[in-house]
Amino acid sequence: MPDKTAAEALSLDKIIQFELPALLRRQHLNRDIVVCIVGDRGDGKSIDAATISTLDYMIQGEPCHANMRVKSSFEIDDQTAGKYGMKGGVATFEAQPLNISKLLYTSYYDDAHGVFLIDEVNIDLADARRSMSNQNLAASDVAQQLRKSQSALVCTCIHEMFLEIRIRDIVDIYIVTKDTALTPEGLANKQKPGLEFEWEIFPMTRKLTGETYSKTGKTITATFNGGNWWGVIDTWERQRRTKHSVSDTAEIYAGIEIAEKPEITQHKRDWGWLYEAIKNLHDQGIAEIHNEDMKEYLKIEERGIAPNILGVKLSELGVKRSHSTLTGFYYLIDNFDLKKGISLPQEKEEKEKLLV
């Protein structure tokens, strides 16, 4: 706890960090940790990411640049604030809007020194790169941008297979999240969704535990009480206010307002089925599928989707198109999977093949 002189210079938004511990961050290490949260729709990825960004960075006084709305409010009682010579009140933290194109292609965020929160990172990165007329800019290195800005990255994605390799290569921690209301036990107990999430944490580097998943083969299981953090959730254009204590010892109540980026919401409505279809091939262990079989599998004629549009969308999902002189065009399904073992996309061992 700070001494009395230091306490006199504090404000309510500065004392939160002394009452609530960080979740994943190690304060003595550099800031540039990369966390990726994966899970199905409704499994709490966004609230998990918002909470980590709030507790590990924003309450430390560091900026958060996010592609979603994040606003956290903490109600502090007089007794807790009194330890610092202050009266109780509300401390509020709000993320600043993120321009991903400026992050990737300019020096705009070079002095950010905080955290970037990118919800559905594969969707927004694809949109940013598609919007750039100079295709050479598509080689922009996310890791390099983080080093320049001395910042962390917290991102979400429906499955690790959809992360582009430049993101995979720099992830320090994966969190696979599940809403326990959607488990057999949760359904049997009629548990309400959005209150409790089960985390399976994969430490990819030694920044979390000093050991790596690749060396130990061990993950960390934790339960995250999302009910403590739901404040105003308007993802579905409705509002609900709740207050929950976030500490057993301090009377601090928290609420978070989050709202998904409208473009991402629309993208999910238009193309969510494609993610599920490709993930289904991945889960079946299908490493490649012929061009005609893919068209039939996805029913693109019935859906009225032009082959060139399909090719663009599949490319954004990391599904690469290859050609063999023996069999013609086929698609490679990325088999990167945390639980089954980490590996790269399968390719045919034929000299004649041409990646297009």
N, C-alpha and C positions, 0 to 999 in steps of 0.2 A: 504493500500500500504506500502511496506517496506521502511525504512528510507534510506538515501543516502548511508550510510556505508554498509548496507545489500545489497542494489541494486548493488553496485560495485562488489560484489561477485557472482551476479547472472549470468546466461547464458540464451540464448533464450528459451531453453527447460524448464527453471524454472519459467519464467514469465507468461507462458500460464495459469497456475492455478489461477493467479490473474485477468485474463481477462475473462475466461470462467467458468461459475458456474457448479458445479456438478449437475447431473440430479436427482439422487435418494439418494445419500449418505448424511448422517448427520455427519459432521466432528467430532463432540464432542462425538459421540457414538463409540463403538468398531467396528472394521473393518468387523467382521464376518457376514455380511448381505448376504442373499441368494435370488437371483432374478431368476425367471424362465419365459422365454418368449415362449409363445405357439402361433401357427398359422399354417395355411396350407402352402404348398410349394408355394413360390413366394410372401408371405405376409411380407417379410422383417425381419424374425427372426434373421438372421445372422448379417445384418447391424445394427439392433437394439442392439444386444449383443455387437458387436464391439464398437459401439459408447458409450454405458454405461461403458464398461471396459476402454475406452480411457479417457473419461471426469471425471469419478469418481475415477479412480485409476492411470492410466499411467501418466497423466499430473501432478499428485501429486508426481511423482517420485517413485511410487511403481511398482514392477514388475508384469507383466501379463504372466501367463503360459497358453497357449491356444492349442487346438487340431485343430486349423485352422490358416491360415496365416492372421495376422493383422498388418498392418503398416500404421501409421497415420502421415501425414505431414502437418505442419501449416506454411503458408507464412505470415510473420509479417512485416508490413511496417515500414519505418523509424520513422514516427510520434509516433506510438504505442510503438516501442522499445525505442524511445527517452525518454519516461517517466521514464525509468529505467537506463538511461545513456548508452544506447547501440544503435547500428545500426540495421536496419531490416535484416531479413534473414529467414532461414527455420529451424524450430524445428521439429525433427522427433522422433517418438516413435514406437517401434516394440515389439510385443509379442514374448516370447520365446516358443519353442516347448514344449508341455506337454506330459509326459509319464504317462498315467493313471494308469498302473500297479504299477509304483513306488509311485504314490500318494496313492493308496489303500493299498498297502502291504509292504511298506518300510518307513523309516524315511527320505527319500531323500528330501522331501519338508517341513520338520518340521520347517525350518527357513525361509519359503517363504515370509511371511509378505506382501502379495499383493492380487491378485485376480486370480482365476482360471476361464478360459472361456472354457466351454465344449459345443460345438455345437452338436446338436442331442445327448443329454446326454444318452438317453436310449440305443442307438445303440453302442456307444463307451464303456459304462459300461458293456454291455453284452459281447462285444468282449474281454474286459480285463478279465472278470471273466471266460469266456470260455477257455481262453488261460492258465489259472492256473491249474496245474495238481492236486494240493491239494484242494479238494472241500471245506474243512473247511474254506479256505480263502475267500470263497464267502460270508461269514458273515461280511466282512469288513464294518465298519460303516463310511460312508462319512462324517457325522457330526463330528465324533471324529477326522478325519483327518483335517478338517477345523479348529477345535479348537487347535489342535497341531501346525498347521502352522500359526495360527492367521490370517487367510485369508478369503476373500469373495469368493462367487461362483456366476457366471453368466452363466446360461445354457439355451439351447433351446430344444424344443420338439414339435412335430406336434400337440399333444393334451395332456392335463393333465392326462388323463386316462392311458397313457403309462408310466408315471413316476413311478419308483418303490417306494414303501412306504417309504423306508429310505430317499429318496429325498423329497417326499411330506411333511414328518413330519418336515422338517427344512426350508421350503420355507417361506421367509418373505414377498415377493412381487411377485405376478403373473402379467404378462402383456400379454393380449390377443391382438395381432397385426393383422391389416388388411390393405392391400394396397387399398387406396380409388379409384385407377384406376379400380378396379374390382367390385366396387359397381354399382348399376343401374345408379346413377348420373355420376359416373366417366366414364362408358361406353358410356352414352349418350353424354357426353362432349368430348369424344375421348381423355381422359387424358392418358398421358404416364405412364406406370408402373414404380415403383421404385423411385417416387418423393415425395409422401406424404403417411404417414401411420397413421391410427387411432389407438390409444392405449386405451384400457380399463384396468385400473389398479385395482387390488384386493389387498388391504393391509391385509395380513393374520396375521401379528403381529403389534405391535404398533410402530415399528421402523420408519415408514414413516410419519404417521399423528398423532400418539398418540391414534388412535382408530383402531379397527379391523373390517374387513368385516363381520365376524360372529356376531358381536354386532350391527353394524349399518345397515347392508344389503346394504350399499352404495359403489359404485365404483367411480373411478376418470377417467374422459374421457379427453384425451389430443391428440393433433395432432403433430406428429413428422415429420418434413420436411426432409425426407431422401435425397432430392436433394442437401442439404448442405453438405452431407457426402460422396456421391458416388465419388470416385476418380478413381481408376483402379479396375474394377470388372472382374476377370478372372474365375469366377465359370464356365462359359460356354466356357472357353478357347478363350476368345476374350477380347480386351482391349478397354477401353474408358476413356479418360481423361477429367475432368471438374474441374472448379474452382468456388467455391461459398463462399460468405461471411458468416461467422458463428456468426457475431455480428453486431448489428445496429450501434454501436459506435466505435468499433475498426476495423481497416482494417486487419483482419486476415482471411486468406483463408485456407480451409481444404480439404484434399483428403485422402481417406482411401483405402488401398489395402486389399482385403480379398480374400481368396481362400479356398474352402471347402476341407477337407481331402479326398484324392482319394478313400480310403476304404469306406467312408460314401457315397460318390457319387455312387459308385458301388452298395452298399447295397440298396440304394433307387431305383436304376434301377431294381434290382432283386426282392425286396420285398415291394416296395412302394404300390403295389396293395393290399397286405395283410393288411397293416395299414388302408387303406381306407375301406376294407371289414369289419374289426373288428370295426372300428369307426362307420360304418353304422349300425351295430347291436346295438352298444351303443346308438346311436342317436335315434333308434327306441324304446329304452327302454327294449330291450331283455336282461334279466339277466342271462339266461342259455340256452344252446342249446345242444341237444343230439349229441353224437359223429358222428353217421351216417349222421345226418342232417348237421353237420358242414362240413363233407367231401363233401357232395353234394353241399352245398352252395358255398364252395370255389373251387369246380371243380378240386380237386387234381388229379384225374385220368387223366383228360384232360391235366392238366398242367405237368403231369409226376413227381409229388412230392411224395416221400415215406412218409408213415404215421409217422415214427419216426422223420424225418426231420421237418415235419409240427409241431409235438409236441414240438420240441425244439424251433422253431420260435415263436409259440404261447406263450410258457412259457416266452420267452424274452419280449413279449408284455404284460406280466402280466395276461395272460389268463390261469387260472388254470384248471387242469383236475381233476374231482372228480368221485367217483363211488358210486352207490346206488344198494343195493340188489334187489330193485324193478325195476329200469329202466336201469341199467347198467352204462356205462361211459357217462359223459356229461361234457361240458365246462362252466365255470363261466365267464361271461362278466363283467368286472369292470365297475361300474356305477358312478365312481368318476367324478364329473362335477361341474365346478365353477358356471355356470349360473343356472343350474337346482337345485343346492343344493348339498353340499358336503356329500358324503356317501361312504361306503366301499362296496366291492363286495358282492352280494347276495349269500347265501348258503341255501341249503335245511335243514329243521329242522328234520333230520332223524338220529337216533342213529347209523344206520347201515352204514352210508356213510363213505367212507375212502378217504382222500385226498392223491393223489399219484403224 
